[in-house]
Amino acid sequence: MPLMPSKYLIIGILFIVWMLFFDTNSWLVHRELDQEIDKIDKNKNYYRKEIQKDQILVTKLKDTSELQKFARETYFLKKENEDIYIIEFDSIEKDG
């Protein structure tokens, strides 16, 4: 007489397979959501660091000399009767 698996074992295995892969709250869905949460947490940390950098910059720019320096470096602004020379470095290495 061959051994037949119990109907409870078969139902249990089908239930586990259903819950892991096919249910709306399945393990696969939870895994995808966990990955999305990790990605959002990384973005949150990045933006918090950027906010801190910007707050430091805003604090610096309250000083007029720092504001002038920023404007000159970023927007190439100048005072009257002043010449500005922009030097660009070539990033291509020459064979020599």
DOVO-534511 format. One record per atom (N, C-alpha, C, O): atom name; residue in three letters; x, z, y; residue number from 1. Coordinates in Angstrom, 1 decimal. Atoms other than C-alpha are relative to their C-alpha. Example, Ala and Ser with C-alpha at 12.3 -4.5 7.8 and 13.67 -1.06 7.14 Angstrom:
2
{r N,ALA,{0.9,0.0,-1.2},1} {r CA,ALA,{12.3,7.8,-4.5},1} {r C,ALA,{0.9,0.0,1.2},1} {r O,ALA,{1.9,0.7,1.2},1} {r N,SER,{-0.9,0.0,-1.1},2} {r CA,SER,{13.7,7.1,-1.1},2} {r C,SER,{-0.8,0.8,1.1},2} {r O,SER,{-0.3,0.9,2.2},2} 
This chain:
96
{r N,MET,{0.8,0.0,-1.2},1} {r CA,MET,{0.0,0.0,0.0},1} {r C,MET,{0.9,0.0,1.3},1} {r O,MET,{1.7,0.9,1.4},1} {r N,PRO,{-0.8,0.0,-1.2},2} {r CA,PRO,{1.6,-1.1,3.3},2} {r C,PRO,{-0.4,1.0,1.0},2} {r O,PRO,{-1.6,1.4,1.1},2} {r N,LEU,{0.3,-1.0,-1.0},3} {r CA,LEU,{1.9,1.3,6.1},3} {r C,LEU,{-0.6,-0.7,1.3},3} {r O,LEU,{0.1,-1.5,1.9},3} {r N,MET,{0.6,0.5,-1.2},4} {r CA,MET,{-0.5,0.5,8.9},4} {r C,MET,{0.2,1.0,1.2},4} {r O,MET,{0.0,2.2,1.0},4} {r N,PRO,{-0.1,-1.0,-1.1},5} {r CA,PRO,{0.2,2.0,12.3},5} {r C,PRO,{-1.4,0.5,0.4},5} {r O,PRO,{-2.4,-0.2,0.3},5} {r N,SER,{1.2,-0.7,-0.3},6} {r CA,SER,{-2.4,4.4,13.4},6} {r C,SER,{-0.7,-0.7,1.2},6} {r O,SER,{0.0,-1.2,2.1},6} {r N,LYS,{0.7,0.6,-1.1},7} {r CA,LYS,{-5.1,3.1,15.8},7} {r C,LYS,{0.4,0.8,1.3},7} {r O,LYS,{0.3,0.2,2.4},7} {r N,TYR,{-0.3,-0.7,-1.2},8} {r CA,TYR,{-4.1,5.9,18.2},8} {r C,TYR,{1.4,-0.4,0.5},8} {r O,TYR,{1.6,-0.4,1.7},8} {r N,LEU,{-1.3,0.5,-0.4},9} {r CA,LEU,{-0.5,4.7,18.2},9} {r C,LEU,{-0.1,-1.3,0.7},9} {r O,LEU,{0.5,-1.5,1.7},9} {r N,ILE,{0.2,1.3,-0.6},10} {r CA,ILE,{-1.6,1.2,19.0},10} {r C,ILE,{-0.6,0.1,1.3},10} {r O,ILE,{-0.2,-0.5,2.3},10} {r N,ILE,{0.6,-0.2,-1.3},11} {r CA,ILE,{-3.9,2.3,21.7},11} {r C,ILE,{0.9,0.7,1.0},11} {r O,ILE,{0.9,0.3,2.2},11} {r N,GLY,{-1.0,-0.7,-0.8},12} {r CA,GLY,{-1.2,4.6,23.1},12} {r C,GLY,{1.0,-1.0,0.6},12} {r O,GLY,{1.3,-1.0,1.8},12} {r N,ILE,{-1.0,1.0,-0.4},13} {r CA,ILE,{1.3,1.7,23.2},13} {r C,ILE,{-0.6,-0.9,1.0},13} {r O,ILE,{0.0,-1.3,2.0},13} {r N,LEU,{0.7,0.9,-1.0},14} {r CA,LEU,{-1.2,-0.6,24.9},14} {r C,LEU,{-0.3,0.7,1.3},14} {r O,LEU,{-0.1,0.1,2.4},14} {r N,PHE,{0.2,-0.7,-1.2},15} {r CA,PHE,{-2.0,2.1,27.4},15} {r C,PHE,{1.3,0.1,0.9},15} {r O,PHE,{1.2,-0.1,2.1},15} {r N,ILE,{-1.2,-0.1,-0.7},16} {r CA,ILE,{1.6,2.6,28.3},16} {r C,ILE,{0.5,-1.3,0.6},16} {r O,ILE,{0.9,-1.4,1.7},16} {r N,VAL,{-0.4,1.3,-0.5},17} {r CA,VAL,{2.3,-1.1,28.6},17} {r C,VAL,{-0.9,-0.4,1.2},17} {r O,VAL,{-0.4,-0.9,2.2},17} {r N,TRP,{0.9,0.3,-1.1},18} {r CA,TRP,{-0.8,-1.5,30.8},18} {r C,TRP,{0.4,0.8,1.3},18} {r O,TRP,{0.4,0.2,2.3},18} {r N,MET,{-0.3,-0.8,-1.2},19} {r CA,MET,{0.2,1.4,33.1},19} {r C,MET,{1.4,-0.4,0.6},19} {r O,MET,{1.6,-0.3,1.8},19} {r N,LEU,{-1.3,0.4,-0.5},20} {r CA,LEU,{3.8,0.1,33.4},20} {r C,LEU,{0.0,-1.3,0.7},20} {r O,LEU,{0.7,-1.5,1.7},20} {r N,PHE,{-0.2,1.4,-0.5},21} {r CA,PHE,{3.2,-3.5,34.1},21} {r C,PHE,{-1.3,-0.6,0.7},21} {r O,PHE,{-1.2,-1.4,1.6},21} {r N,PHE,{1.2,0.7,-0.4},22} {r CA,PHE,{-0.5,-4.4,34.8},22} {r C,PHE,{-0.9,0.7,1.0},22} {r O,PHE,{-1.7,0.1,1.7},22} {r N,ASP,{0.8,-0.8,-0.9},23} {r CA,ASP,{-2.1,-1.6,36.7},23} {r C,ASP,{0.3,-0.1,1.4},23} {r O,ASP,{1.5,-0.5,1.7},23} {r N,THR,{-0.3,0.2,-1.4},24} {r CA,THR,{-2.4,-1.7,40.5},24} {r C,THR,{1.0,1.1,0.5},24} {r O,THR,{1.7,0.9,1.5},24} {r N,ASN,{-1.0,-1.0,-0.3},25} {r CA,ASN,{-0.3,1.5,40.6},25} {r C,ASN,{1.2,0.0,-1.0},25} {r O,ASN,{1.7,1.0,-1.4},25} {r N,SER,{-1.0,0.1,1.1},26} {r CA,SER,{2.2,0.2,38.0},26} {r C,SER,{1.4,0.4,0.5},26} {r O,SER,{1.7,0.6,1.7},26} {r N,TRP,{-1.4,-0.3,-0.3},27} {r CA,TRP,{5.8,1.1,37.8},27} {r C,TRP,{0.7,-1.1,0.8},27} {r O,TRP,{1.5,-0.8,1.7},27} {r N,LEU,{-0.6,1.1,-0.7},28} {r CA,LEU,{6.8,-2.3,39.1},28} {r C,LEU,{-0.4,0.0,1.5},28} {r O,LEU,{0.5,-0.2,2.4},28} {r N,VAL,{0.5,-0.1,-1.4},29} {r CA,VAL,{4.7,-1.9,42.3},29} {r C,VAL,{0.7,1.2,0.6},29} {r O,VAL,{1.2,1.1,1.8},29} {r N,HIS,{-0.7,-1.2,-0.6},30} {r CA,HIS,{6.2,1.6,42.8},30} {r C,HIS,{1.5,-0.3,0.3},30} {r O,HIS,{2.1,0.1,1.3},30} {r N,ARG,{-1.4,0.3,-0.2},31} {r CA,ARG,{9.7,0.2,42.4},31} {r C,ARG,{0.2,-0.9,1.2},31} {r O,ARG,{1.1,-0.7,2.0},31} {r N,GLU,{-0.1,0.9,-1.2},32} {r CA,GLU,{9.1,-2.6,45.0},32} {r C,GLU,{-0.2,0.9,1.2},32} {r O,GLU,{0.5,0.6,2.2},32} {r N,LEU,{0.3,-0.8,-1.2},33} {r CA,LEU,{7.6,0.0,47.4},33} {r C,LEU,{1.2,0.9,0.3},33} {r O,LEU,{1.5,1.1,1.5},33} {r N,ASP,{-1.1,-0.8,-0.2},34} {r CA,ASP,{10.6,2.3,46.9},34} {r C,ASP,{1.2,-0.8,0.6},34} {r O,ASP,{1.9,-0.3,1.5},34} {r N,GLN,{-1.0,0.9,-0.6},35} {r CA,GLN,{13.0,-0.6,47.7},35} {r C,GLN,{-0.3,-0.3,1.4},35} {r O,GLN,{0.6,-0.3,2.3},35} {r N,GLU,{0.4,0.3,-1.4},36} {r CA,GLU,{11.0,-1.4,50.8},36} {r C,GLU,{0.2,1.3,0.9},36} {r O,GLU,{0.7,1.1,2.0},36} {r N,ILE,{-0.3,-1.3,-0.8},37} {r CA,ILE,{11.2,2.3,51.9},37} {r C,ILE,{1.4,0.1,0.3},37} {r O,ILE,{1.8,0.5,1.4},37} {r N,ASP,{-1.5,-0.1,-0.2},38} {r CA,ASP,{15.0,2.3,51.4},38} {r C,ASP,{0.4,-1.0,1.1},38} {r O,ASP,{1.2,-0.6,2.0},38} {r N,LYS,{-0.3,1.0,-1.0},39} {r CA,LYS,{15.2,-0.9,53.5},39} {r C,LYS,{-0.4,0.5,1.4},39} {r O,LYS,{0.3,0.3,2.4},39} {r N,ILE,{0.5,-0.5,-1.3},40} {r CA,ILE,{13.1,0.6,56.3},40} {r C,ILE,{0.8,1.2,0.4},40} {r O,ILE,{1.0,1.3,1.6},40} {r N,ASP,{-0.9,-1.1,-0.4},41} {r CA,ASP,{15.2,3.8,56.2},41} {r C,ASP,{1.3,-0.4,0.6},41} {r O,ASP,{1.8,0.1,1.6},41} {r N,LYS,{-1.2,0.5,-0.5},42} {r CA,LYS,{18.3,1.8,56.7},42} {r C,LYS,{-0.2,-0.6,1.4},42} {r O,LYS,{0.7,-0.4,2.3},42} {r N,ASN,{0.2,0.6,-1.3},43} {r CA,ASN,{16.8,-0.1,59.6},43} {r C,ASN,{-0.2,1.2,1.0},43} {r O,ASN,{0.2,1.1,2.2},43} {r N,LYS,{0.3,-1.1,-0.9},44} {r CA,LYS,{15.6,3.2,61.1},44} {r C,LYS,{1.3,0.7,0.4},44} {r O,LYS,{1.5,1.0,1.6},44} {r N,ASN,{-1.3,-0.6,-0.3},45} {r CA,ASN,{19.1,4.7,60.9},45} {r C,ASN,{0.8,-0.9,1.0},45} {r O,ASN,{1.5,-0.5,1.9},45} {r N,TYR,{-0.7,1.0,-0.9},46} {r CA,TYR,{20.6,1.5,62.5},46} {r C,TYR,{-0.5,0.1,1.4},46} {r O,TYR,{0.2,0.1,2.3},46} {r N,TYR,{0.5,0.0,-1.4},47} {r CA,TYR,{18.2,1.6,65.4},47} {r C,TYR,{0.2,1.3,0.7},47} {r O,TYR,{0.3,1.3,1.9},47} {r N,ARG,{-0.3,-1.3,-0.6},48} {r CA,ARG,{18.7,5.3,66.0},48} {r C,ARG,{1.5,-0.1,0.5},48} {r O,ARG,{1.7,0.4,1.7},48} {r N,LYS,{-1.4,0.1,-0.5},49} {r CA,LYS,{22.5,4.6,66.3},49} {r C,LYS,{0.0,-0.9,1.2},49} {r O,LYS,{0.7,-0.6,2.2},49} {r N,GLU,{0.0,0.9,-1.2},50} {r CA,GLU,{21.8,1.7,68.7},50} {r C,GLU,{-0.6,0.7,1.2},50} {r O,GLU,{-0.2,0.5,2.3},50} {r N,ILE,{0.6,-0.7,-1.1},51} {r CA,ILE,{19.5,3.9,70.8},51} {r C,ILE,{1.0,1.0,0.6},51} {r O,ILE,{1.1,1.2,1.8},51} {r N,GLN,{-1.0,-0.9,-0.5},52} {r CA,GLN,{22.3,6.5,71.0},52} {r C,GLN,{1.1,-0.7,0.8},52} {r O,GLN,{1.5,-0.3,1.9},52} {r N,LYS,{-1.0,0.8,-0.7},53} {r CA,LYS,{24.8,3.8,72.1},53} {r C,LYS,{-0.6,-0.4,1.4},53} {r O,LYS,{0.1,-0.3,2.4},53} {r N,ASP,{0.6,0.5,-1.2},54} {r CA,ASP,{22.3,2.5,74.7},54} {r C,ASP,{-0.2,1.2,1.0},54} {r O,ASP,{0.0,1.0,2.2},54} {r N,GLN,{0.1,-1.2,-0.8},55} {r CA,GLN,{21.7,6.1,76.0},55} {r C,GLN,{1.3,0.3,0.7},55} {r O,GLN,{1.3,0.7,1.9},55} {r N,ILE,{-1.3,-0.2,-0.6},56} {r CA,ILE,{25.4,6.5,76.5},56} {r C,ILE,{0.3,-1.0,1.1},56} {r O,ILE,{0.8,-0.6,2.1},56} {r N,LEU,{-0.2,1.0,-1.0},57} {r CA,LEU,{25.6,3.2,78.3},57} {r C,LEU,{-0.8,0.2,1.3},57} {r O,LEU,{-0.3,0.1,2.4},57} {r N,VAL,{0.8,-0.3,-1.2},58} {r CA,VAL,{22.7,4.1,80.6},58} {r C,VAL,{0.5,1.2,0.8},58} {r O,VAL,{0.5,1.1,2.0},58} {r N,THR,{-0.6,-1.1,-0.7},59} {r CA,THR,{24.3,7.4,81.4},59} {r C,THR,{1.3,-0.4,0.8},59} {r O,THR,{1.5,0.0,1.9},59} {r N,LYS,{-1.2,0.5,-0.7},60} {r CA,LYS,{27.6,5.6,82.3},60} {r C,LYS,{-0.4,-0.9,1.2},60} {r O,LYS,{0.2,-0.8,2.2},60} {r N,LEU,{0.3,0.9,-1.1},61} {r CA,LEU,{25.8,3.0,84.4},61} {r C,LEU,{-0.7,0.7,1.2},61} {r O,LEU,{-0.9,0.0,2.2},61} {r N,LYS,{0.5,-0.7,-1.2},62} {r CA,LYS,{24.4,5.7,86.7},62} {r C,LYS,{1.1,0.2,1.0},62} {r O,LYS,{0.8,0.4,2.2},62} {r N,ASP,{-1.1,0.0,-0.9},63} {r CA,ASP,{27.8,5.8,88.2},63} {r C,ASP,{0.2,-1.4,0.6},63} {r O,ASP,{0.3,-2.4,-0.2},63} {r N,THR,{-0.1,1.4,-0.6},64} {r CA,THR,{28.2,2.9,90.7},64} {r C,THR,{1.2,-0.7,-0.4},64} {r O,THR,{1.2,-2.0,-0.5},64} {r N,SER,{-1.2,0.7,0.4},65} {r CA,SER,{31.8,2.1,89.8},65} {r C,SER,{-0.2,-0.6,-1.4},65} {r O,SER,{0.3,-1.7,-1.7},65} {r N,GLU,{0.2,0.5,1.4},66} {r CA,GLU,{30.8,1.8,86.1},66} {r C,GLU,{-1.0,-1.2,0.0},66} {r O,GLU,{-0.9,-2.1,-0.7},66} {r N,LEU,{1.0,1.0,-0.1},67} {r CA,LEU,{27.8,-0.3,87.1},67} {r C,LEU,{0.6,-1.3,0.5},67} {r O,LEU,{0.3,-2.4,0.0},67} {r N,GLN,{-0.7,1.2,-0.5},68} {r CA,GLN,{30.0,-2.7,89.1},68} {r C,GLN,{0.9,-0.6,-1.1},68} {r O,GLN,{1.0,-1.8,-1.3},68} {r N,LYS,{-0.9,0.5,1.1},69} {r CA,LYS,{32.5,-2.9,86.2},69} {r C,LYS,{-0.9,-0.8,-1.1},69} {r O,LYS,{-0.5,-1.8,-1.5},69} {r N,PHE,{0.9,0.6,1.0},70} {r CA,PHE,{29.6,-3.7,83.8},70} {r C,PHE,{-0.5,-1.4,0.5},70} {r O,PHE,{-0.4,-2.4,-0.3},70} {r N,ALA,{0.5,1.3,-0.6},71} {r CA,ALA,{28.2,-6.4,86.1},71} {r C,ALA,{1.1,-1.0,0.1},71} {r O,ALA,{0.9,-2.2,-0.2},71} {r N,ARG,{-1.1,0.9,-0.1},72} {r CA,ARG,{31.6,-8.0,86.6},72} {r C,ARG,{0.4,-0.5,-1.4},72} {r O,ARG,{0.6,-1.7,-1.6},72} {r N,GLU,{-0.4,0.4,1.4},73} {r CA,GLU,{32.4,-8.1,82.8},73} {r C,GLU,{-1.1,-0.8,-0.7},73} {r O,GLU,{-0.8,-1.7,-1.4},73} {r N,THR,{1.1,0.6,0.7},74} {r CA,THR,{29.0,-9.1,81.6},74} {r C,THR,{-0.6,-1.2,0.7},74} {r O,THR,{-0.8,-2.3,0.0},74} {r N,TYR,{0.6,1.1,-0.7},75} {r CA,TYR,{27.6,-11.4,84.3},75} {r C,TYR,{0.9,-0.7,0.9},75} {r O,TYR,{0.5,-1.6,1.7},75} {r N,PHE,{-1.0,0.6,-0.8},76} {r CA,PHE,{30.8,-12.4,86.0},76} {r C,PHE,{-0.3,0.0,1.5},76} {r O,PHE,{-0.1,-1.0,2.2},76} {r N,LEU,{0.3,-0.2,-1.5},77} {r CA,LEU,{29.6,-11.1,89.4},77} {r C,LEU,{1.3,0.3,0.7},77} {r O,LEU,{2.3,0.8,0.1},77} {r N,LYS,{-1.2,-0.3,-0.8},78} {r CA,LYS,{32.1,-10.7,92.2},78} {r C,LYS,{-0.4,0.4,1.4},78} {r O,LYS,{-1.6,0.2,1.8},78} {r N,LYS,{0.2,-0.4,-1.4},79} {r CA,LYS,{32.4,-9.4,95.7},79} {r C,LYS,{0.3,-1.2,0.9},79} {r O,LYS,{0.9,-2.2,0.4},79} {r N,GLU,{-0.3,1.1,-0.9},80} {r CA,GLU,{32.7,-11.7,98.7},80} {r C,GLU,{1.5,0.0,0.2},80} {r O,GLU,{2.2,1.0,0.1},80} {r N,ASN,{-1.5,0.3,-0.2},81} {r CA,ASN,{36.2,-13.2,99.3},81} {r C,ASN,{0.8,0.5,-1.2},81} {r O,ASN,{1.9,1.0,-1.0},81} {r N,GLU,{-0.7,-0.4,1.2},82} {r CA,GLU,{37.1,-12.5,95.7},82} {r C,GLU,{0.0,-1.1,-1.0},82} {r O,GLU,{-1.1,-1.7,-1.1},82} {r N,ASP,{0.0,1.1,1.0},83} {r CA,ASP,{38.2,-15.0,93.1},83} {r C,ASP,{0.1,0.7,-1.4},83} {r O,ASP,{0.7,1.7,-1.6},83} {r N,ILE,{0.0,-0.5,1.4},84} {r CA,ILE,{37.5,-14.5,89.4},84} {r C,ILE,{0.5,-1.1,-0.9},84} {r O,ILE,{0.1,-2.3,-0.8},84} {r N,TYR,{-0.6,0.9,1.0},85} {r CA,TYR,{39.5,-16.2,86.6},85} {r C,TYR,{-0.5,0.4,-1.4},85} {r O,TYR,{-0.2,1.6,-1.8},85} {r N,ILE,{0.5,-0.3,1.4},86} {r CA,ILE,{37.9,-16.4,83.2},86} {r C,ILE,{1.0,-0.6,-1.0},86} {r O,ILE,{1.2,-1.8,-1.0},86} {r N,ILE,{-1.0,0.5,1.0},87} {r CA,ILE,{40.4,-16.6,80.4},87} {r C,ILE,{-0.7,0.1,-1.4},87} {r O,ILE,{-1.1,1.2,-1.8},87} {r N,GLU,{0.6,0.1,1.4},88} {r CA,GLU,{39.1,-17.7,77.0},88} {r C,GLU,{1.1,-0.3,-1.0},88} {r O,GLU,{2.0,-1.1,-0.7},88} {r N,PHE,{-1.1,0.2,1.1},89} {r CA,PHE,{41.3,-17.4,73.9},89} {r C,PHE,{-0.5,-0.9,-1.0},89} {r O,PHE,{-1.7,-0.8,-1.5},89} {r N,ASP,{0.4,0.9,1.1},90} {r CA,ASP,{41.2,-20.2,71.4},90} {r C,ASP,{0.2,0.6,-1.3},90} {r O,ASP,{1.3,1.2,-1.6},90} {r N,SER,{0.0,-0.7,1.3},91} {r CA,SER,{40.4,-18.9,68.0},91} {r C,SER,{0.5,-0.8,-1.1},91} {r O,SER,{0.7,-0.3,-2.3},91} {r N,ILE,{-0.5,0.9,1.0},92} {r CA,ILE,{41.7,-21.9,66.1},92} {r C,ILE,{1.6,0.1,0.0},92} {r O,ILE,{2.2,0.0,1.0},92} {r N,GLU,{-1.5,-0.1,0.2},93} {r CA,GLU,{45.2,-21.4,64.7},93} {r C,GLU,{0.6,-1.4,-0.1},93} {r O,GLU,{0.1,-2.2,-0.8},93} {r N,LYS,{-0.7,1.3,0.1},94} {r CA,LYS,{47.6,-24.3,65.2},94} {r C,LYS,{1.0,0.1,-1.0},94} {r O,LYS,{1.8,1.1,-1.2},94} {r N,ASP,{-1.1,0.1,1.0},95} {r CA,ASP,{49.8,-25.4,62.4},95} {r C,ASP,{1.3,-0.2,0.7},95} {r O,ASP,{1.4,-1.1,1.6},95} {r N,GLY,{-1.2,0.1,-0.8},96} {r CA,GLY,{53.3,-25.0,63.6},96} {r C,GLY,{1.2,0.0,-0.9},96} {r O,GLY,{2.3,-0.1,-0.4},96} 
